[in-house]
Amino acid sequence: MRLHHVQVACPPGGEEAARRFYADALGMSEVDKPADLVARGGCWFRAYDDAGAVAAELHVGVEDPFAPARKAHPAFVVDDLAEVSARLQGLGFEVDERERDSFPGHVRLHTRDGHGNRVEVLQRR
């Protein structure tokens, strides 16, 4: 078994804020949704490994009424946590490093996407 994707929610019309966070801040690539799903709104993102294989996939779906995920969250492993942290902060996203050294074998930070959904970013030690 392997994980295919994770979905987070956004309010109606929230796609641009999702793009700003997942593409611009985290560096994921937006991919086209299947034609049958486009009318639902939202957007999809992927990250690729060095060989070009999909390493992570995240779907942003429209939810109305919307409530951000405060505890549940995706967690992404990156090669350079400092670089991602700087990019997040440069785009105005808050970075919380209070639990930086609390996950064995990793350093990490927590942030919130443009809609307030919790997101964890880790780097292997």
N, CA, C and O atoms as a printed pandas DataFrame, in Angstrom:
     atom_number atom_name residue_name chain_id  residue_number  x_coord  y_coord  z_coord
0              1         N          MET        A               1    0.840   -1.172    0.000
1              2        CA          MET        A               1    0.000    0.000    0.000
2              3         C          MET        A               1    0.887    1.237    0.000
3              4         O          MET        A               1    1.967    1.242    0.590
4              5         N          ARG        A               2    0.417    2.280   -0.667
5              6        CA          ARG        A               2    1.089    3.568   -0.582
6              7         C          ARG        A               2    0.034    4.657   -0.595
7              8         O          ARG        A               2   -1.084    4.442   -1.063
8              9         N          LEU        A               3    0.375    5.789   -0.097
9             10        CA          LEU        A               3   -0.538    6.921   -0.053
10            11         C          LEU        A               3   -0.609    7.566   -1.428
11            12         O          LEU        A               3    0.427    7.861   -2.023
12            13         N          HIS        A               4   -1.799    7.788   -1.938
13            14        CA          HIS        A               4   -1.962    8.418   -3.253
14            15         C          HIS        A               4   -1.958    9.936   -3.137
15            16         O          HIS        A               4   -1.214   10.602   -3.856
16            17         N          HIS        A               5   -2.780   10.502   -2.238
17            18        CA          HIS        A               5   -2.810   11.956   -2.046
18            19         C          HIS        A               5   -3.442   12.293   -0.706
19            20         O          HIS        A               5   -4.050   11.449   -0.048
20            21         N          VAL        A               6   -3.282   13.537   -0.328
21            22        CA          VAL        A               6   -3.922   14.103    0.848
22            23         C          VAL        A               6   -4.779   15.255    0.349
23            24         O          VAL        A               6   -4.399   15.955   -0.590
24            25         N          GLN        A               7   -5.933   15.455    0.973
25            26        CA          GLN        A               7   -6.775   16.589    0.586
26            27         C          GLN        A               7   -6.940   17.527    1.765
27            28         O          GLN        A               7   -7.143   17.098    2.901
28            29         N          VAL        A               8   -6.850   18.818    1.474
29            30        CA          VAL        A               8   -7.182   19.869    2.419
30            31         C          VAL        A               8   -8.298   20.689    1.775
31            32         O          VAL        A               8   -8.551   20.570    0.577
32            33         N          ALA        A               9   -8.953   21.509    2.565
33            34        CA          ALA        A               9  -10.076   22.277    2.056
34            35         C          ALA        A               9   -9.750   23.761    1.969
35            36         O          ALA        A               9   -8.854   24.273    2.640
36            37         N          CYS        A              10  -10.516   24.426    1.115
37            38        CA          CYS        A              10  -10.477   25.881    1.015
38            39         C          CYS        A              10  -11.909   26.369    0.827
39            40         O          CYS        A              10  -12.778   25.591    0.435
40            41         N          PRO        A              11  -12.162   27.634    1.098
41            42        CA          PRO        A              11  -13.499   28.165    0.854
42            43         C          PRO        A              11  -13.708   28.396   -0.641
43            44         O          PRO        A              11  -12.738   28.412   -1.399
44            45         N          PRO        A              12  -14.946   28.575   -1.075
45            46        CA          PRO        A              12  -15.187   28.899   -2.487
46            47         C          PRO        A              12  -14.344   30.107   -2.913
47            48         O          PRO        A              12  -14.283   31.114   -2.207
48            49         N          GLY        A              13  -13.704   29.991   -4.065
49            50        CA          GLY        A              13  -12.866   31.079   -4.569
50            51         C          GLY        A              13  -11.475   31.133   -3.958
51            52         O          GLY        A              13  -10.746   32.100   -4.177
52            53         N          GLY        A              14  -11.093   30.115   -3.199
53            54        CA          GLY        A              14   -9.816   30.144   -2.491
54            55         C          GLY        A              14   -8.628   29.582   -3.242
55            56         O          GLY        A              14   -7.565   29.395   -2.650
56            57         N          GLU        A              15   -8.775   29.310   -4.519
57            58        CA          GLU        A              15   -7.702   28.667   -5.270
58            59         C          GLU        A              15   -6.425   29.507   -5.351
59            60         O          GLU        A              15   -5.328   28.958   -5.253
60            61         N          GLU        A              16   -6.543   30.816   -5.527
61            62        CA          GLU        A              16   -5.329   31.644   -5.650
62            63         C          GLU        A              16   -4.505   31.626   -4.362
63            64         O          GLU        A              16   -3.277   31.561   -4.417
64            65         N          ALA        A              17   -5.159   31.681   -3.223
65            66        CA          ALA        A              17   -4.439   31.605   -1.947
66            67         C          ALA        A              17   -3.769   30.238   -1.795
67            68         O          ALA        A              17   -2.671   30.141   -1.248
68            69         N          ALA        A              18   -4.428   29.189   -2.277
69            70        CA          ALA        A              18   -3.825   27.854   -2.239
70            71         C          ALA        A              18   -2.593   27.809   -3.133
71            72         O          ALA        A              18   -1.571   27.240   -2.748
72            73         N          ARG        A              19   -2.678   28.399   -4.314
73            74        CA          ARG        A              19   -1.522   28.425   -5.236
74            75         C          ARG        A              19   -0.351   29.191   -4.615
75            76         O          ARG        A              19    0.803   28.780   -4.735
76            77         N          ARG        A              20   -0.655   30.290   -3.961
77            78        CA          ARG        A              20    0.398   31.104   -3.341
78            79         C          ARG        A              20    1.153   30.296   -2.285
79            80         O          ARG        A              20    2.372   30.413   -2.160
80            81         N          PHE        A              21    0.426   29.482   -1.534
81            82        CA          PHE        A              21    1.065   28.701   -0.483
82            83         C          PHE        A              21    1.741   27.438   -1.040
83            84         O          PHE        A              21    2.945   27.252   -0.861
84            85         N          TYR        A              22    0.981   26.580   -1.706
85            86        CA          TYR        A              22    1.520   25.281   -2.103
86            87         C          TYR        A              22    2.501   25.364   -3.266
87            88         O          TYR        A              22    3.466   24.601   -3.305
88            89         N          ALA        A              23    2.280   26.266   -4.207
89            90        CA          ALA        A              23    3.216   26.408   -5.329
90            91         C          ALA        A              23    4.321   27.399   -5.000
91            92         O          ALA        A              23    5.501   27.052   -5.055
92            93         N          ASP        A              24    3.953   28.628   -4.658
93            94        CA          ASP        A              24    4.964   29.667   -4.449
94            95         C          ASP        A              24    5.802   29.441   -3.189
95            96         O          ASP        A              24    7.025   29.567   -3.232
96            97         N          ALA        A              25    5.161   29.111   -2.079
97            98        CA          ALA        A              25    5.899   28.968   -0.818
98            99         C          ALA        A              25    6.539   27.588   -0.672
99           100         O          ALA        A              25    7.711   27.488   -0.309
100          101         N          LEU        A              26    5.782   26.524   -0.950
101          102        CA          LEU        A              26    6.340   25.183   -0.776
102          103         C          LEU        A              26    7.046   24.655   -2.016
103          104         O          LEU        A              26    7.821   23.703   -1.918
104          105         N          GLY        A              27    6.799   25.247   -3.175
105          106        CA          GLY        A              27    7.500   24.830   -4.382
106          107         C          GLY        A              27    6.890   23.635   -5.092
107          108         O          GLY        A              27    7.550   23.007   -5.920
108          109         N          MET        A              28    5.640   23.309   -4.784
109          110        CA          MET        A              28    4.979   22.209   -5.479
110          111         C          MET        A              28    4.532   22.688   -6.859
111          112         O          MET        A              28    4.415   23.891   -7.095
112          113         N          SER        A              29    4.286   21.761   -7.755
113          114        CA          SER        A              29    3.821   22.070   -9.110
114          115         C          SER        A              29    2.319   21.843   -9.185
115          116         O          SER        A              29    1.819   20.799   -8.768
116          117         N          GLU        A              30    1.603   22.826   -9.719
117          118        CA          GLU        A              30    0.174   22.615   -9.922
118          119         C          GLU        A              30   -0.016   21.699  -11.122
119          120         O          GLU        A              30    0.674   21.835  -12.132
120          121         N          VAL        A              31   -0.950   20.770  -11.008
121          122        CA          VAL        A              31   -1.279   19.849  -12.097
122          123         C          VAL        A              31   -2.754   19.993  -12.429
123          124         O          VAL        A              31   -3.563   20.362  -11.578
124          125         N          ASP        A              32   -3.091   19.699  -13.669
125          126        CA          ASP        A              32   -4.479   19.784  -14.097
126          127         C          ASP        A              32   -5.319   18.731  -13.387
127          128         O          ASP        A              32   -4.898   17.590  -13.197
128          129         N          LYS        A              33   -6.519   19.150  -13.000
129          130        CA          LYS        A              33   -7.490   18.204  -12.471
130          131         C          LYS        A              33   -8.134   17.476  -13.646
131          132         O          LYS        A              33   -8.193   18.021  -14.748
132          133         N          PRO        A              34   -8.615   16.259  -13.430
133          134        CA          PRO        A              34   -9.352   15.582  -14.502
134          135         C          PRO        A              34  -10.549   16.427  -14.931
135          136         O          PRO        A              34  -11.176   17.088  -14.103
136          137         N          ALA        A              35  -10.861   16.403  -16.214
137          138        CA          ALA        A              35  -11.935   17.230  -16.772
138          139         C          ALA        A              35  -13.251   17.067  -16.012
139          140         O          ALA        A              35  -13.976   18.044  -15.821
140          141         N          ASP        A              36  -13.564   15.859  -15.582
141          142        CA          ASP        A              36  -14.819   15.616  -14.868
142          143         C          ASP        A              36  -14.880   16.293  -13.497
143          144         O          ASP        A              36  -15.962   16.435  -12.928
144          145         N          LEU        A              37  -13.736   16.707  -12.967
145          146        CA          LEU        A              37  -13.694   17.287  -11.622
146          147         C          LEU        A              37  -13.472   18.803  -11.613
147          148         O          LEU        A              37  -13.587   19.426  -10.558
148          149         N          VAL        A              38  -13.164   19.393  -12.732
149          150        CA          VAL        A              38  -12.839   20.819  -12.801
150          151         C          VAL        A              38  -13.968   21.687  -12.270
151          152         O          VAL        A              38  -13.708   22.671  -11.577
152          153         N          ALA        A              39  -15.211   21.349  -12.577
153          154        CA          ALA        A              39  -16.353   22.172  -12.175
154          155         C          ALA        A              39  -16.514   22.264  -10.660
155          156         O          ALA        A              39  -17.180   23.176  -10.168
156          157         N          ARG        A              40  -15.925   21.353   -9.926
157          158        CA          ARG        A              40  -16.010   21.378   -8.459
158          159         C          ARG        A              40  -15.151   22.473   -7.838
159          160         O          ARG        A              40  -15.316   22.803   -6.663
160          161         N          GLY        A              41  -14.228   23.041   -8.627
161          162        CA          GLY        A              41  -13.293   24.020   -8.081
162          163         C          GLY        A              41  -12.126   23.332   -7.404
163          164         O          GLY        A              41  -11.992   22.109   -7.457
164          165         N          GLY        A              42  -11.289   24.125   -6.772
165          166        CA          GLY        A              42  -10.111   23.583   -6.111
166          167         C          GLY        A              42   -8.949   23.464   -7.075
167          168         O          GLY        A              42   -9.054   23.858   -8.236
168          169         N          CYS        A              43   -7.847   22.924   -6.598
169          170        CA          CYS        A              43   -6.647   22.752   -7.419
170          171         C          CYS        A              43   -5.799   21.632   -6.812
171          172         O          CYS        A              43   -5.904   21.312   -5.628
172          173         N          TRP        A              44   -4.956   21.050   -7.667
173          174        CA          TRP        A              44   -4.112   19.926   -7.263
174          175         C          TRP        A              44   -2.639   20.287   -7.439
175          176         O          TRP        A              44   -2.267   21.041   -8.337
176          177         N          PHE        A              45   -1.807   19.723   -6.549
177          178        CA          PHE        A              45   -0.372   19.987   -6.568
178          179         C          PHE        A              45    0.406   18.693   -6.394
179          180         O          PHE        A              45   -0.047   17.751   -5.744
180          181         N          ARG        A              46    1.600   18.677   -7.000
181          182        CA          ARG        A              46    2.514   17.540   -6.843
182          183         C          ARG        A              46    3.925   18.030   -6.583
183          184         O          ARG        A              46    4.323   19.117   -7.002
184          185         N          ALA        A              47    4.663   17.191   -5.880
185          186        CA          ALA        A              47    6.107   17.360   -5.733
186          187         C          ALA        A              47    6.734   16.110   -6.333
187          188         O          ALA        A              47    6.187   15.013   -6.222
188          189         N          TYR        A              48    7.881   16.285   -6.967
189          190        CA          TYR        A              48    8.555   15.187   -7.661
190          191         C          TYR        A              48    9.922   14.937   -7.038
191          192         O          TYR        A              48   10.565   15.860   -6.540
192          193         N          ASP        A              49   10.358   13.684   -7.070
193          194        CA          ASP        A              49   11.703   13.364   -6.584
194          195         C          ASP        A              49   12.715   13.615   -7.699
195          196         O          ASP        A              49   12.348   14.036   -8.796
196          197         N          ASP        A              50   13.974   13.359   -7.417
197          198        CA          ASP        A              50   15.046   13.624   -8.383
198          199         C          ASP        A              50   14.923   12.801   -9.660
199          200         O          ASP        A              50   15.449   13.195  -10.701
200          201         N          ALA        A              51   14.236   11.665   -9.592
201          202        CA          ALA        A              51   14.045   10.819  -10.767
202          203         C          ALA        A              51   12.790   11.194  -11.556
203          204         O          ALA        A              51   12.495   10.595  -12.590
204          205         N          GLY        A              52   12.053   12.191  -11.058
205          206        CA          GLY        A              52   10.843   12.630  -11.751
206          207         C          GLY        A              52    9.577   11.907  -11.332
207          208         O          GLY        A              52    8.511   12.142  -11.902
208          209         N          ALA        A              53    9.679   11.029  -10.339
209          210        CA          ALA        A              53    8.497   10.324   -9.847
210          211         C          ALA        A              53    7.745   11.208   -8.852
211          212         O          ALA        A              53    8.347   12.048   -8.183
212          213         N          VAL        A              54    6.443   11.018   -8.760
213          214        CA          VAL        A              54    5.634   11.785   -7.814
214          215         C          VAL        A              54    6.033   11.382   -6.397
215          216         O          VAL        A              54    5.967   10.209   -6.028
216          217         N          ALA        A              55    6.447   12.369   -5.614
217          218        CA          ALA        A              55    6.848   12.133   -4.227
218          219         C          ALA        A              55    5.736   12.508   -3.253
219          220         O          ALA        A              55    5.644   11.942   -2.163
220          221         N          ALA        A              56    4.887   13.466   -3.646
221          222        CA          ALA        A              56    3.773   13.898   -2.803
222          223         C          ALA        A              56    2.707   14.511   -3.701
223          224         O          ALA        A              56    3.008   15.174   -4.693
224          225         N          GLU        A              57    1.456   14.273   -3.328
225          226        CA          GLU        A              57    0.349   14.887   -4.063
226          227         C          GLU        A              57   -0.657   15.420   -3.052
227          228         O          GLU        A              57   -1.009   14.743   -2.086
228          229         N          LEU        A              58   -1.110   16.637   -3.290
229          230        CA          LEU        A              58   -2.072   17.290   -2.411
230          231         C          LEU        A              58   -3.189   17.868   -3.252
231          232         O          LEU        A              58   -2.940   18.543   -4.251
232          233         N          HIS        A              59   -4.420   17.603   -2.849
233          234        CA          HIS        A              59   -5.590   18.157   -3.516
234          235         C          HIS        A              59   -6.212   19.197   -2.590
235          236         O          HIS        A              59   -6.396   18.946   -1.399
236          237         N          VAL        A              60   -6.532   20.353   -3.135
237          238        CA          VAL        A              60   -7.247   21.385   -2.397
238          239         C          VAL        A              60   -8.672   21.378   -2.932
239          240         O          VAL        A              60   -8.912   21.691   -4.098
240          241         N          GLY        A              61   -9.613   21.018   -2.068
241          242        CA          GLY        A              61  -11.008   20.929   -2.470
242          243         C          GLY        A              61  -11.822   22.048   -1.843
243          244         O          GLY        A              61  -11.528   22.506   -0.739
244          245         N          VAL        A              62  -12.840   22.476   -2.558
245          246        CA          VAL        A              62  -13.715   23.543   -2.067
246          247         C          VAL        A              62  -14.734   22.945   -1.094
247          248         O          VAL        A              62  -15.358   21.920   -1.365
248          249         N          GLU        A              63  -14.876   23.618    0.038
249          250        CA          GLU        A              63  -15.815   23.182    1.071
250          251         C          GLU        A              63  -16.630   24.394    1.511
251          252         O          GLU        A              63  -16.072   25.444    1.831
252          253         N          ASP        A              64  -17.949   24.244    1.526
253          254        CA          ASP        A              64  -18.830   25.346    1.912
254          255         C          ASP        A              64  -19.962   24.792    2.768
255          256         O          ASP        A              64  -20.805   24.064    2.243
256          257         N          PRO        A              65  -20.021   25.097    4.047
257          258        CA          PRO        A              65  -19.184   26.082    4.723
258          259         C          PRO        A              65  -17.777   25.529    4.983
259          260         O          PRO        A              65  -17.579   24.321    5.111
260          261         N          PHE        A              66  -16.822   26.437    5.056
261          262        CA          PHE        A              66  -15.424   26.076    5.230
262          263         C          PHE        A              66  -14.990   26.293    6.674
263          264         O          PHE        A              66  -15.370   27.276    7.310
264          265         N          ALA        A              67  -14.195   25.369    7.175
265          266        CA          ALA        A              67  -13.531   25.510    8.475
266          267         C          ALA        A              67  -12.120   24.947    8.316
267          268         O          ALA        A              67  -11.970   23.808    7.877
268          269         N          PRO        A              68  -11.087   25.710    8.660
269          270        CA          PRO        A              68   -9.716   25.214    8.498
270          271         C          PRO        A              68   -9.408   24.056    9.443
271          272         O          PRO        A              68   -9.959   23.963   10.540
272          273         N          ALA        A              69   -8.517   23.179    8.991
273          274        CA          ALA        A              69   -8.055   22.069    9.823
274          275         C          ALA        A              69   -7.024   22.612   10.810
275          276         O          ALA        A              69   -5.954   23.067   10.407
276          277         N          ARG        A              70   -7.344   22.563   12.080
277          278        CA          ARG        A              70   -6.453   23.101   13.113
278          279         C          ARG        A              70   -5.457   22.075   13.634
279          280         O          ARG        A              70   -4.345   22.436   14.019
280          281         N          LYS        A              71   -5.836   20.812   13.652
281          282        CA          LYS        A              71   -4.966   19.755   14.177
282          283         C          LYS        A              71   -4.513   18.807   13.056
283          284         O          LYS        A              71   -3.317   18.578   12.876
284          285         N          ALA        A              72   -5.471   18.264   12.314
285          286        CA          ALA        A              72   -5.127   17.377   11.199
286          287         C          ALA        A              72   -4.296   18.165   10.193
287          288         O          ALA        A              72   -4.542   19.350    9.970
288          289         N          HIS        A              73   -3.304   17.499    9.582
289          290        CA          HIS        A              73   -2.414   18.241    8.683
290          291         C          HIS        A              73   -1.587   17.308    7.807
291          292         O          HIS        A              73   -1.300   16.174    8.191
292          293         N          PRO        A              74   -1.207   17.795    6.622
293          294        CA          PRO        A              74   -0.187   17.088    5.849
294          295         C          PRO        A              74    1.185   17.471    6.394
295          296         O          PRO        A              74    1.361   18.545    6.969
296          297         N          ALA        A              75    2.145   16.587    6.207
297          298        CA          ALA        A              75    3.526   16.855    6.601
298          299         C          ALA        A              75    4.420   16.537    5.409
299          300         O          ALA        A              75    4.365   15.438    4.858
300          301         N          PHE        A              76    5.234   17.495    5.020
301          302        CA          PHE        A              76    6.102   17.351    3.858
302          303         C          PHE        A              76    7.557   17.314    4.297
303          304         O          PHE        A              76    7.987   18.136    5.107
304          305         N          VAL        A              77    8.315   16.365    3.766
305          306        CA          VAL        A              77    9.754   16.290    4.027
306          307         C          VAL        A              77   10.457   17.045    2.901
307          308         O          VAL        A              77   10.229   16.768    1.723
308          309         N          VAL        A              78   11.308   17.996    3.267
309          310        CA          VAL        A              78   12.049   18.802    2.304
310          311         C          VAL        A              78   13.541   18.621    2.508
311          312         O          VAL        A              78   13.977   18.112    3.541
312          313         N          ASP        A              79   14.324   19.039    1.525
313          314        CA          ASP        A              79   15.776   18.940    1.626
314          315         C          ASP        A              79   16.390   20.089    2.410
315          316         O          ASP        A              79   17.430   19.914    3.046
316          317         N          ASP        A              80   15.759   21.270    2.377
317          318        CA          ASP        A              80   16.331   22.458    3.002
318          319         C          ASP        A              80   15.242   23.226    3.751
319          320         O          ASP        A              80   14.558   24.077    3.183
320          321         N          LEU        A              81   15.101   22.908    5.030
321          322        CA          LEU        A              81   14.062   23.522    5.849
322          323         C          LEU        A              81   14.265   25.028    5.976
323          324         O          LEU        A              81   13.293   25.784    5.964
324          325         N          ALA        A              82   15.506   25.470    6.097
325          326        CA          ALA        A              82   15.773   26.902    6.229
326          327         C          ALA        A              82   15.310   27.664    4.991
327          328         O          ALA        A              82   14.760   28.760    5.101
328          329         N          GLU        A              83   15.533   27.086    3.821
329          330        CA          GLU        A              83   15.106   27.730    2.577
330          331         C          GLU        A              83   13.576   27.839    2.513
331          332         O          GLU        A              83   13.037   28.885    2.152
332          333         N          VAL        A              84   12.894   26.765    2.863
333          334        CA          VAL        A              84   11.424   26.782    2.842
334          335         C          VAL        A              84   10.896   27.761    3.882
335          336         O          VAL        A              84    9.945   28.496    3.614
336          337         N          SER        A              85   11.498   27.777    5.057
337          338        CA          SER        A              85   11.094   28.714    6.105
338          339         C          SER        A              85   11.239   30.160    5.628
339          340         O          SER        A              85   10.342   30.978    5.835
340          341         N          ALA        A              86   12.352   30.467    5.001
341          342        CA          ALA        A              86   12.583   31.828    4.503
342          343         C          ALA        A              86   11.562   32.192    3.420
343          344         O          ALA        A              86   11.066   33.318    3.385
344          345         N          ARG        A              87   11.255   31.245    2.545
345          346        CA          ARG        A              87   10.277   31.498    1.482
346          347         C          ARG        A              87    8.895   31.737    2.082
347          348         O          ARG        A              87    8.183   32.650    1.665
348          349         N          LEU        A              88    8.518   30.919    3.053
349          350        CA          LEU        A              88    7.227   31.098    3.727
350          351         C          LEU        A              88    7.141   32.480    4.364
351          352         O          LEU        A              88    6.171   33.212    4.163
352          353         N          GLN        A              89    8.166   32.821    5.132
353          354        CA          GLN        A              89    8.152   34.106    5.818
354          355         C          GLN        A              89    8.191   35.272    4.839
355          356         O          GLN        A              89    7.547   36.296    5.064
356          357         N          GLY        A              90    8.942   35.120    3.757
357          358        CA          GLY        A              90    9.017   36.164    2.756
358          359         C          GLY        A              90    7.683   36.429    2.077
359          360         O          GLY        A              90    7.431   37.535    1.599
360          361         N          LEU        A              91    6.828   35.411    2.036
361          362        CA          LEU        A              91    5.495   35.562    1.457
362          363         C          LEU        A              91    4.443   35.910    2.504
363          364         O          LEU        A              91    3.253   35.989    2.197
364          365         N          GLY        A              92    4.888   36.117    3.748
365          366        CA          GLY        A              92    3.977   36.559    4.800
366          367         C          GLY        A              92    3.315   35.462    5.606
367          368         O          GLY        A              92    2.392   35.737    6.373
368          369         N          PHE        A              93    3.763   34.216    5.451
369          370        CA          PHE        A              93    3.200   33.120    6.235
370          371         C          PHE        A              93    3.959   32.999    7.551
371          372         O          PHE        A              93    5.186   33.097    7.577
372          373         N          GLU        A              94    3.234   32.787    8.633
373          374        CA          GLU        A              94    3.868   32.614    9.936
374          375         C          GLU        A              94    4.510   31.240   10.024
375          376         O          GLU        A              94    3.956   30.251    9.544
376          377         N          VAL        A              95    5.671   31.189   10.634
377          378        CA          VAL        A              95    6.409   29.942   10.834
378          379         C          VAL        A              95    6.576   29.731   12.329
379          380         O          VAL        A              95    7.072   30.608   13.034
380          381         N          ASP        A              96    6.166   28.582   12.804
381          382        CA          ASP        A              96    6.253   28.228   14.220
382          383         C          ASP        A              96    7.304   27.132   14.370
383          384         O          ASP        A              96    7.116   26.015   13.888
384          385         N          GLU        A              97    8.408   27.455   15.039
385          386        CA          GLU        A              97    9.479   26.479   15.243
386          387         C          GLU        A              97    9.585   26.029   16.689
387          388         O          GLU        A              97   10.622   25.508   17.101
388          389         N          ARG        A              98    8.518   26.223   17.470
389          390        CA          ARG        A              98    8.557   25.820   18.875
390          391         C          ARG        A              98    8.770   24.326   19.058
391          392         O          ARG        A              98    9.314   23.908   20.081
392          393         N          GLU        A              99    8.354   23.506   18.088
393          394        CA          GLU        A              99    8.524   22.058   18.186
394          395         C          GLU        A              99    9.632   21.565   17.255
395          396         O          GLU        A              99    9.638   20.401   16.854
396          397         N          ARG        A             100   10.565   22.447   16.916
397          398        CA          ARG        A             100   11.619   22.171   15.943
398          399         C          ARG        A             100   12.357   20.857   16.192
399          400         O          ARG        A             100   12.609   20.104   15.251
400          401         N          ASP        A             101   12.698   20.579   17.424
401          402        CA          ASP        A             101   13.519   19.409   17.739
402          403         C          ASP        A             101   12.746   18.306   18.452
403          404         O          ASP        A             101   13.347   17.472   19.129
404          405         N          SER        A             102   11.428   18.290   18.310
405          406        CA          SER        A             102   10.607   17.338   19.068
406          407         C          SER        A             102   10.224   16.081   18.295
407          408         O          SER        A             102    9.509   15.234   18.831
408          409         N          PHE        A             103   10.676   15.936   17.059
409          410        CA          PHE        A             103   10.339   14.762   16.246
410          411         C          PHE        A             103   11.645   14.033   15.926
411          412         O          PHE        A             103   12.494   14.574   15.218
412          413         N          PRO        A             104   11.815   12.808   16.441
413          414        CA          PRO        A             104   13.087   12.100   16.294
414          415         C          PRO        A             104   13.575   11.998   14.840
415          416         O          PRO        A             104   12.822   11.635   13.937
416          417         N          GLY        A             105   14.848   12.327   14.650
417          418        CA          GLY        A             105   15.482   12.195   13.342
418          419         C          GLY        A             105   15.200   13.325   12.379
419          420         O          GLY        A             105   15.658   13.283   11.237
420          421         N          HIS        A             106   14.463   14.331   12.804
421          422        CA          HIS        A             106   14.079   15.441   11.941
422          423         C          HIS        A             106   14.132   16.769   12.686
423          424         O          HIS        A             106   14.103   16.804   13.917
424          425         N          VAL        A             107   14.210   17.834   11.947
425          426        CA          VAL        A             107   13.892   19.177   12.447
426          427         C          VAL        A             107   12.637   19.570   11.697
427          428         O          VAL        A             107   12.413   19.118   10.574
428          429         N          ARG        A             108   11.813   20.413   12.311
429          430        CA          ARG        A             108   10.539   20.711   11.669
430          431         C          ARG        A             108   10.013   22.086   12.043
431          432         O          ARG        A             108   10.498   22.744   12.964
432          433         N          LEU        A             109    9.014   22.485   11.301
433          434        CA          LEU        A             109    8.271   23.701   11.587
434          435         C          LEU        A             109    6.809   23.441   11.279
435          436         O          LEU        A             109    6.461   22.505   10.560
436          437         N          HIS        A             110    5.971   24.283   11.835
437          438        CA          HIS        A             110    4.554   24.267   11.512
438          439         C          HIS        A             110    4.187   25.628   10.948
439          440         O          HIS        A             110    4.771   26.648   11.316
440          441         N          THR        A             111    3.228   25.630   10.068
441          442        CA          THR        A             111    2.733   26.854    9.459
442          443         C          THR        A             111    1.263   26.640    9.144
443          444         O          THR        A             111    0.712   25.578    9.431
444          445         N          ARG        A             112    0.640   27.622    8.568
445          446        CA          ARG        A             112   -0.748   27.501    8.126
446          447         C          ARG        A             112   -0.826   28.007    6.699
447          448         O          ARG        A             112   -0.222   29.022    6.351
448          449         N          ASP        A             113   -1.579   27.289    5.876
449          450        CA          ASP        A             113   -1.722   27.734    4.495
450          451         C          ASP        A             113   -2.580   29.003    4.448
451          452         O          ASP        A             113   -2.981   29.514    5.493
452          453         N          GLY        A             114   -2.856   29.501    3.274
453          454        CA          GLY        A             114   -3.590   30.754    3.122
454          455         C          GLY        A             114   -5.004   30.733    3.657
455          456         O          GLY        A             114   -5.661   31.773    3.717
456          457         N          HIS        A             115   -5.487   29.552    4.049
457          458        CA          HIS        A             115   -6.837   29.433    4.594
458          459         C          HIS        A             115   -6.830   29.008    6.054
459          460         O          HIS        A             115   -7.889   28.781    6.639
460          461         N          GLY        A             116   -5.650   28.900    6.644
461          462        CA          GLY        A             116   -5.546   28.547    8.054
462          463         C          GLY        A             116   -5.382   27.071    8.338
463          464         O          GLY        A             116   -5.352   26.676    9.504
464          465         N          ASN        A             117   -5.275   26.233    7.302
465          466        CA          ASN        A             117   -5.041   24.806    7.515
466          467         C          ASN        A             117   -3.619   24.584    8.014
467          468         O          ASN        A             117   -2.672   25.157    7.476
468          469         N          ARG        A             118   -3.471   23.762    9.031
469          470        CA          ARG        A             118   -2.156   23.458    9.584
470          471         C          ARG        A             118   -1.343   22.628    8.607
471          472         O          ARG        A             118   -1.872   21.715    7.974
472          473         N          VAL        A             119   -0.048   22.944    8.480
473          474        CA          VAL        A             119    0.875   22.210    7.621
474          475         C          VAL        A             119    2.197   22.061    8.361
475          476         O          VAL        A             119    2.688   23.016    8.964
476          477         N          GLU        A             120    2.770   20.867    8.314
477          478        CA          GLU        A             120    4.058   20.588    8.929
478          479         C          GLU        A             120    5.089   20.398    7.818
479          480         O          GLU        A             120    4.803   19.795    6.783
480          481         N          VAL        A             121    6.299   20.927    8.053
481          482        CA          VAL        A             121    7.394   20.762    7.102
482          483         C          VAL        A             121    8.589   20.248    7.887
483          484         O          VAL        A             121    8.975   20.830    8.901
484          485         N          LEU        A             122    9.176   19.145    7.410
485          486        CA          LEU        A             122   10.283   18.504    8.119
486          487         C          LEU        A             122   11.494   18.361    7.210
487          488         O          LEU        A             122   11.383   18.341    5.984
488          489         N          GLN        A             123   12.656   18.261    7.853
489          490        CA          GLN        A             123   13.904   17.918    7.166
490          491         C          GLN        A             123   14.587   16.849    7.985
491          492         O          GLN        A             123   14.688   16.963    9.206
492          493         N          ARG        A             124   15.060   15.802    7.312
493          494        CA          ARG        A             124   15.799   14.751    8.019
494          495         C          ARG        A             124   17.091   15.339    8.570
495          496         O          ARG        A             124   17.720   16.183    7.932
496          497         N          ARG        A             125   17.483   14.888    9.760
497          498        CA          ARG        A             125   18.768   15.336   10.342
498          499         C          ARG        A             125   19.913   14.701    9.589
499          500         O          ARG        A             125   21.075   14.942    9.914
